[in-house]
């Protein structure tokens, strides 16, 4: 998912978008129909508008030459600089020391939370830019399948030079399973083309904003026994079809759907009966497959399904629990569940109504998490003997609640990561081995929309009292410096690589004054 900062913000920064067309009301912009290398097709013909979208043609992926006093190219080098410079070279940031090592370019945090790895993009240990054509992406939804950890990403872009952006609505990487104490060990892309590049699982139509379908974004995923194959497991993901990006933190959808792969993630089909449709949209990409075919779809019902377009999955006691929120980042969460062997049967789902009551009618379901709930991840944690949920809130880009049952009641949020540590972060996603592994450590991914890539973090839960949650992160931000001062001091070289010592020196000589936590523009 990629949201742009309003044009008014650009006017006060040193950054200028490469094309005005990319800036449209906080959205991705109007999309082109670029073909994805290694894929079997391109976006539907109705989606071609002649404009490219995503980080290649706006400031998310580009620092225009000279804007930082550096001669940065577009694409990978610019993305590396963007990881630290944010949306304006003159901005004041809580600016941790950054190091570029074998785990990529990452900030140094000391205390309860540390950054283990840059998972995607330039300098990542998996070299996702050259190996999989992943220069920019987000989300990093993780789940176990067989002896692998699967990692799902949202809107994904390739190298931005010289033209085009290799836009895929979603891709998936595989990683070694097991406790990730030293970060994720990426092993491949699935599906992939002959080049090994990651290709789309369910490609969006990439139509202009508000016209049809901009993109298709995964919101939850899991591996479960295949009801049609007694000896195998199937992969399931919930996706949302984005109709338009609008005000910061807001977007509208056409439908949510369950998508299935019965061949370890190589091919995917939308389960037509699972669609929760809020519009009559049918103009999907020509390569999208349905099971059964798309001739007989559920009726669109915006009043029923509007509040159930984004999901988070939890497996417990023979049930799949599905946490549901509206499209955007402003709604509350409700809860449904279904027996594992009935996951493909929409009629088997029941919705939580409060107390111990579950009913088959989705309407008027109990709110279990108050608004606003952003991208959500839920798991059981053995160390705490609690269910845990991660999302972003006004006080923290990673806020954690705990509960004794899947339906709650849920505690008030404890801030794990605040905006001083990651000013432009969103979508914390729990690693599945955080359920039982490595004692008190919680592992999760975190996306940033200035770098537009995914980081891997670890938090020591023993540092917090979840019976009395607060906003104390128990983590120290090492350095604070104005970005332009860091550039002038030579702390960022002409390839966007951070010199740790020069950055530390600059923060001592030219420290920036503290500023209060504030919701960043563009959300």
QUIHUCOR-V276305 format. One record per pair of residues at least 4 apart in sequence whose C-alpha atoms are under 7 Angstrom apart, sorted by the first residue. I is the first residue (numbers start at 1). GAP is how many residues later the second one is. D is the distance in whole Angstrom. If there is no record, write none. Layout:
I&GAP&D, I&GAP&D
This chain:
1&137&6, 1&153&6, 1&154&5, 2&26&6, 2&153&7, 2&447&7, 3&23&6, 3&24&5, 3&25&6, 3&519&7, 4&19&7, 4&22&5, 4&23&6, 4&24&7, 4&518&6, 5&4&7, 5&21&6, 5&516&6, 5&517&4, 6&19&7, 6&20&6, 6&516&6, 7&4&7, 7&16&7, 9&4&7, 10&5&6, 10&6&7, 13&75&5, 13&76&7, 14&53&6, 14&74&6, 14&75&6, 15&44&7, 15&48&7, 15&49&7, 15&52&6, 15&73&6, 16&43&7, 16&48&7, 17&40&7, 17&41&4, 17&42&5, 18&39&5, 18&40&5, 19&38&6, 19&39&7, 21&8&7, 22&6&7, 22&7&5, 22&8&7, 22&31&6, 22&35&6, 22&36&6, 23&6&6, 24&5&5, 25&221&6, 25&222&7, 26&219&6, 26&220&6, 26&221&6, 26&222&6, 27&218&4, 27&219&6, 28&25&6, 28&26&6, 28&217&7, 29&24&6, 29&180&6, 30&19&7, 30&21&6, 30&23&6, 30&178&4, 30&179&6, 31&17&7, 31&18&6, 31&20&6, 31&21&5, 31&22&5, 31&175&6, 31&176&6, 31&177&5, 32&15&7, 32&16&5, 32&17&5, 32&18&5, 32&19&5, 32&20&5, 32&21&7, 32&174&7, 33&9&6, 33&10&5, 33&14&6, 33&15&5, 33&173&6, 34&8&6, 34&9&7, 34&130&7, 34&132&6, 34&133&7, 35&6&7, 35&7&4, 35&8&7, 35&131&7, 36&6&6, 36&130&5, 36&131&7, 36&132&7, 38&154&7, 38&155&4, 38&156&6, 38&157&6, 38&159&6, 38&161&7, 39&154&6, 39&160&6, 41&246&7, 43&4&7, 43&161&7, 43&162&5, 43&163&6, 43&242&6, 44&161&5, 44&241&5, 44&242&6, 46&161&7, 47&158&6, 47&159&5, 47&160&4, 47&161&6, 48&159&7, 49&159&7, 52&5&7, 52&112&7, 53&4&6, 54&4&7, 55&4&7, 55&5&5, 55&6&4, 55&7&7, 56&5&5, 56&6&7, 56&19&7, 56&104&5, 56&109&6, 58&4&6, 59&4&6, 60&390&6, 60&391&7, 60&392&7, 61&14&6, 61&17&6, 61&18&5, 62&12&5, 62&13&6, 62&16&5, 62&17&7, 63&4&6, 63&9&7, 63&11&7, 63&15&5, 65&5&7, 65&6&5, 65&7&5, 65&8&7, 66&4&5, 66&5&6, 68&21&6, 68&419&7, 70&424&6, 71&423&6, 72&5&6, 72&6&6, 72&422&6, 72&423&7, 73&4&6, 73&5&6, 74&4&5, 74&86&6, 74&87&6, 75&4&6, 75&84&5, 75&85&4, 75&86&6, 76&4&6, 76&46&6, 76&59&6, 76&83&6, 77&4&7, 77&418&5, 77&419&6, 78&4&6, 78&418&7, 79&4&6, 79&372&6, 80&42&6, 80&416&5, 80&417&7, 81&4&6, 81&415&4, 81&416&7, 82&4&6, 82&368&6, 82&369&5, 83&367&6, 83&368&4, 85&4&6, 85&398&6, 86&364&5, 87&363&7, 89&394&5, 89&395&5, 90&392&7, 90&393&6, 90&394&5, 91&391&6, 91&392&6, 92&389&7, 92&390&5, 92&391&6, 92&420&7, 93&387&6, 93&388&7, 93&389&6, 94&326&5, 94&327&7, 94&386&5, 95&384&5, 95&385&5, 95&386&6, 96&11&6, 96&12&6, 96&13&7, 96&381&5, 96&382&5, 96&383&5, 96&384&7, 97&10&6, 97&11&5, 97&381&6, 97&382&6, 97&403&6, 97&406&6, 97&407&7, 98&7&7, 98&8&5, 98&9&4, 98&10&6, 98&400&6, 98&402&6, 99&6&6, 99&7&6, 99&8&6, 99&399&6, 99&400&7, 99&401&6, 100&4&5, 100&5&4, 100&6&7, 100&397&7, 100&398&7, 101&4&7, 102&23&6, 103&14&5, 103&15&6, 103&21&6, 103&22&5, 104&13&6, 104&14&5, 104&19&5, 104&20&4, 104&21&6, 105&13&6, 105&18&6, 106&9&7, 106&11&6, 106&12&6, 107&8&7, 108&7&7, 109&4&7, 109&5&5, 109&6&7, 109&366&7, 109&367&6, 109&368&6, 109&369&7, 110&4&6, 110&365&6, 110&366&5, 110&367&7, 111&363&6, 111&364&4, 111&365&6, 112&347&5, 112&348&5, 112&351&6, 112&362&6, 112&363&5, 113&344&7, 113&345&6, 113&346&4, 113&347&6, 113&362&6, 114&343&6, 114&344&5, 114&345&7, 115&341&6, 115&342&4, 115&343&6, 116&66&7, 116&67&6, 116&340&6, 116&341&5, 116&342&7, 117&66&6, 117&338&6, 117&339&5, 118&6&5, 118&336&6, 118&337&4, 118&338&6, 119&5&6, 119&335&6, 119&336&5, 119&337&6, 120&4&5, 120&8&6, 120&14&7, 120&333&6, 120&334&6, 121&6&7, 121&7&6, 121&8&5, 121&13&6, 121&14&4, 121&15&6, 121&332&6, 122&5&7, 122&7&6, 122&13&6, 123&4&6, 124&4&7, 126&60&6, 127&4&6, 128&4&5, 128&5&6, 128&6&5, 128&7&7, 129&4&5, 129&5&5, 129&6&5, 131&65&7, 131&66&7, 132&57&7, 132&64&6, 132&65&4, 132&66&5, 133&25&5, 133&26&7, 133&64&5, 133&65&7, 134&22&6, 134&23&6, 134&24&5, 135&22&6, 135&23&5, 135&24&6, 136&20&6, 136&21&5, 136&22&7, 136&316&5, 136&317&5, 137&16&6, 137&17&6, 137&18&6, 137&19&4, 137&20&6, 137&315&6, 137&316&5, 137&317&7, 138&15&6, 138&16&5, 138&17&7, 138&309&5, 138&314&6, 138&315&5, 138&316&6, 139&14&5, 139&15&6, 139&288&6, 139&308&6, 139&315&7, 140&11&5, 140&12&5, 140&13&5, 140&289&7, 140&305&6, 140&314&7, 141&10&5, 141&11&5, 141&12&7, 141&79&7, 141&288&6, 142&7&7, 142&8&6, 142&9&5, 142&10&6, 142&289&6, 142&290&7, 143&6&6, 143&7&5, 143&8&7, 143&78&7, 143&79&6, 143&289&6, 144&4&6, 144&5&5, 144&6&6, 144&79&7, 144&288&7, 145&4&6, 145&5&7, 145&78&6, 147&30&6, 148&26&6, 148&27&6, 148&28&5, 148&29&5, 149&25&6, 149&26&5, 149&27&6, 149&28&5, 150&22&7, 150&23&6, 150&24&5, 150&25&6, 151&21&6, 151&22&5, 151&23&6, 152&19&6, 152&20&4, 152&21&7, 153&17&6, 153&18&5, 153&19&6, 154&15&6, 154&16&5, 154&17&7, 154&63&5, 154&64&6, 155&13&6, 155&14&4, 155&15&5, 155&62&7, 156&11&6, 156&12&5, 156&13&6, 156&14&6, 157&8&6, 157&9&5, 157&10&5, 157&11&6, 158&7&5, 158&8&5, 158&9&7, 159&6&6, 160&4&6, 160&5&5, 168&31&7, 168&32&5, 168&35&6, 169&31&6, 169&34&5, 169&35&6, 169&46&6, 169&47&6, 169&48&6, 170&30&5, 170&31&6, 170&32&7, 170&33&7, 170&47&6, 171&27&6, 171&28&6, 171&29&5, 171&30&6, 172&17&6, 172&18&6, 173&13&7, 173&15&6, 173&16&4, 173&17&6, 174&12&6, 174&13&5, 174&14&5, 174&15&6, 174&16&7, 175&9&6, 175&10&5, 175&11&4, 175&12&5, 176&9&6, 176&10&7, 176&11&7, 178&255&7, 179&254&6, 179&258&6, 179&259&7, 180&4&6, 183&273&7, 189&7&7, 189&8&7, 189&9&5, 190&8&6, 190&75&6, 190&76&6, 191&7&6, 191&8&6, 191&74&7, 191&75&5, 192&4&5, 192&5&5, 192&6&5, 192&7&5, 193&4&6, 193&5&7, 193&6&7, 201&66&7, 201&67&6, 202&14&7, 202&66&7, 202&86&6, 203&13&7, 203&82&6, 203&85&7, 204&9&7, 204&10&7, 204&11&4, 204&12&5, 204&80&7, 204&81&6, 205&8&6, 205&9&6, 205&10&6, 205&79&5, 205&80&4, 206&7&6, 206&8&4, 206&9&6, 207&4&7, 207&5&6, 207&6&5, 207&7&5, 208&4&7, 208&6&6, 209&5&6, 209&34&7, 209&35&5, 209&36&7, 210&33&5, 210&34&4, 211&32&7, 212&31&6, 212&69&7, 212&71&7, 213&28&6, 213&29&6, 213&30&5, 214&28&6, 214&29&6, 214&30&7, 215&26&6, 215&27&5, 216&23&6, 216&24&6, 216&25&5, 216&26&6, 217&22&5, 217&23&5, 217&24&7, 218&19&7, 218&20&6, 218&21&4, 218&22&6, 219&19&6, 219&20&6, 219&91&6, 219&92&6, 219&93&7, 220&17&5, 220&18&5, 220&91&6, 220&92&5, 220&93&6, 221&15&6, 221&16&4, 221&17&6, 221&92&7, 222&13&6, 222&14&5, 222&15&6, 223&10&6, 223&11&6, 223&12&5, 223&13&6, 224&9&5, 224&10&6, 224&11&7, 225&7&6, 225&8&4, 225&9&6, 226&4&7, 226&6&6, 226&7&5, 226&8&5, 227&114&6, 234&26&7, 234&27&6, 234&28&5, 235&25&6, 235&26&5, 235&27&7, 235&29&7, 235&30&7, 236&22&7, 236&23&6, 236&24&5, 236&25&7, 237&21&6, 237&22&5, 237&23&7, 238&18&7, 238&19&6, 238&20&5, 238&21&6, 238&73&7, 239&17&6, 239&18&6, 239&19&7, 240&13&7, 240&15&6, 240&16&4, 240&17&7, 240&69&6, 240&70&7, 241&12&5, 241&13&5, 241&14&6, 241&15&6, 242&10&6, 242&11&4, 242&12&6, 243&9&6, 243&10&5, 243&11&6, 244&7&6, 244&8&5, 244&9&7, 245&5&6, 245&6&4, 245&7&7, 246&4&6, 246&5&5, 248&274&5, 248&275&4, 249&79&6, 249&80&5, 249&274&4, 250&78&4, 250&79&6, 251&76&6, 251&77&5, 252&75&6, 253&74&6, 254&23&6, 254&24&5, 254&25&5, 254&27&6, 255&20&6, 255&21&5, 255&22&4, 255&23&6, 255&24&7, 255&54&7, 256&19&6, 256&20&5, 256&21&7, 256&53&5, 257&13&7, 257&14&7, 257&17&6, 257&18&4, 257&19&6, 258&12&6, 258&13&6, 258&16&6, 258&17&7, 259&9&6, 259&10&5, 259&11&4, 259&12&6, 260&8&5, 260&9&5, 260&10&6, 260&11&7, 261&4&5, 261&6&6, 261&7&5, 261&8&7, 263&4&7, 269&20&5, 269&21&5, 269&22&6, 270&19&6, 270&20&5, 270&21&6, 271&19&6, 271&20&5, 271&21&7, 272&18&6, 272&19&6, 272&20&6, 272&22&6, 272&25&6, 273&24&7, 273&25&6, 273&73&7, 274&72&6, 275&23&7, 276&29&6, 277&22&7, 277&23&4, 277&24&6, 277&25&7, 277&28&7, 278&22&5, 278&23&5, 278&24&4, 278&27&6, 278&28&6, 279&21&6, 279&23&7, 280&20&6, 284&4&7, 290&4&6, 301&4&6, 302&4&5, 304&59&6, 305&4&7, 306&20&6, 307&18&5, 307&19&4, 308&16&5, 308&17&5, 308&18&5, 309&15&7, 309&16&6, 309&17&5, 309&18&5, 310&14&6, 310&15&5, 310&16&6, 310&17&6, 311&11&6, 311&12&5, 311&13&5, 311&14&6, 312&10&6, 312&11&5, 312&12&7, 312&64&6, 312&65&6, 312&66&6, 313&7&7, 313&8&6, 313&9&5, 313&10&6, 313&65&7, 314&6&6, 314&7&5, 314&8&7, 314&64&6, 314&65&6, 315&4&6, 315&5&5, 315&6&6, 316&4&6, 318&21&6, 318&22&6, 319&18&6, 319&19&5, 319&20&4, 319&21&5, 320&17&5, 320&18&5, 320&19&6, 320&20&6, 321&15&6, 321&16&4, 321&17&7, 322&13&6, 322&14&5, 322&15&6, 323&10&6, 323&11&6, 323&12&5, 323&13&7, 324&9&5, 324&10&5, 324&11&6, 325&6&6, 325&7&6, 325&8&5, 325&9&7, 326&5&6, 329&43&6, 329&44&6, 329&45&4, 330&41&6, 330&42&4, 330&43&6, 330&44&7, 331&40&5, 331&41&5, 331&42&6, 332&35&6, 332&37&6, 332&38&5, 332&39&4, 332&40&6, 332&41&6, 333&34&6, 333&35&6, 333&36&5, 333&37&7, 333&40&7, 334&31&6, 334&32&6, 334&33&5, 334&34&6, 335&16&6, 335&17&6, 336&13&7, 336&14&5, 336&15&4, 336&16&6, 337&12&6, 337&13&5, 337&14&7, 338&4&6, 338&5&6, 338&10&6, 338&11&5, 338&12&6, 339&4&6, 342&6&6, 349&11&6, 350&8&6, 350&9&5, 350&10&4, 351&7&5, 351&8&5, 351&9&6, 351&10&7, 351&11&6, 351&14&6, 352&5&6, 352&6&5, 352&7&7, 352&13&6, 352&14&6, 353&4&5, 353&5&6, 353&6&7, 353&12&5, 353&13&5, 354&12&6, 368&39&7, 368&40&7, 373&18&7, 374&17&6, 374&18&6, 375&16&6, 375&52&5, 376&13&7, 376&14&6, 376&15&5, 376&51&7, 377&12&6, 377&13&5, 377&14&7, 377&51&7, 377&52&5, 377&53&6, 378&10&6, 378&11&4, 378&12&7, 379&8&6, 379&9&6, 379&10&7, 379&56&7, 380&6&6, 380&7&4, 380&8&6, 380&55&6, 381&4&6, 381&5&6, 381&6&6, 381&7&7, 381&53&7, 381&54&4, 381&55&6, 382&4&7, 382&53&6, 382&54&5, 383&56&6, 383&57&6, 386&16&6, 386&17&6, 386&18&5, 387&15&6, 387&16&5, 387&17&6, 387&18&7, 387&19&6, 388&12&7, 388&13&6, 388&14&5, 388&15&7, 389&11&6, 389&12&5, 389&13&7, 390&8&6, 390&9&6, 390&10&5, 390&11&7, 390&38&6, 391&7&6, 391&8&6, 391&9&7, 391&36&6, 391&37&6, 392&4&6, 392&5&4, 392&6&5, 392&7&6, 392&34&6, 392&35&7, 393&4&6, 393&6&6, 394&125&6, 395&23&7, 395&76&7, 396&19&5, 396&21&6, 396&22&4, 396&23&6, 397&20&6, 397&21&5, 397&22&6, 397&28&6, 397&29&6, 398&17&6, 398&18&5, 398&19&5, 398&20&7, 398&30&6, 399&14&6, 399&15&5, 399&16&4, 399&17&6, 400&13&5, 400&14&5, 400&15&6, 400&16&7, 401&9&6, 401&10&5, 401&11&6, 401&12&5, 401&13&6, 402&8&6, 402&9&5, 403&5&5, 403&6&6, 403&7&5, 403&8&6, 404&4&6, 412&57&6, 413&56&6, 414&52&7, 414&55&5, 414&56&5, 414&57&6, 415&55&6, 415&56&5, 415&57&6, 415&58&6, 416&57&5, 417&4&6, 417&56&6, 418&4&7, 419&4&4, 419&98&6, 421&56&6, 424&24&5, 424&25&6, 424&26&6, 424&96&7, 425&21&7, 425&22&5, 425&23&4, 425&24&7, 426&20&6, 426&21&5, 426&22&6, 427&19&6, 427&20&6, 428&16&6, 428&17&5, 428&18&5, 429&15&5, 429&16&5, 429&17&7, 430&4&7, 430&13&6, 430&14&4, 430&15&7, 431&12&5, 431&13&5, 433&4&5, 434&8&5, 434&9&6, 440&20&6, 440&21&5, 440&22&6, 441&17&6, 441&18&6, 441&19&5, 441&20&6, 442&16&6, 442&17&5, 442&18&6, 442&19&7, 443&14&6, 443&15&5, 443&16&7, 444&12&6, 444&13&5, 444&14&7, 445&9&6, 445&10&6, 445&11&5, 445&12&6, 446&8&6, 446&9&5, 446&10&6, 447&5&7, 447&6&6, 447&7&4, 447&8&6, 448&4&5, 448&5&6, 448&6&7, 465&4&6, 479&25&6, 479&28&6, 480&27&6, 480&31&6, 480&32&6, 481&4&7, 481&5&7, 481&25&7, 481&26&5, 481&29&6, 481&30&5, 481&31&5, 482&4&6, 482&30&6, 483&4&6, 484&4&6, 485&4&6, 486&4&7, 486&5&5, 486&6&7, 486&17&6, 486&20&6, 487&4&6, 487&5&5, 489&13&7, 489&17&6, 490&12&7, 491&7&6, 491&8&5, 491&11&5, 491&12&5, 492&4&6, 492&5&5, 492&6&5, 492&7&6, 493&4&5, 493&5&7, 499&4&6, 500&4&6, 501&4&6, 502&4&6, 503&4&6, 504&4&6, 505&4&6, 506&4&6, 507&4&5
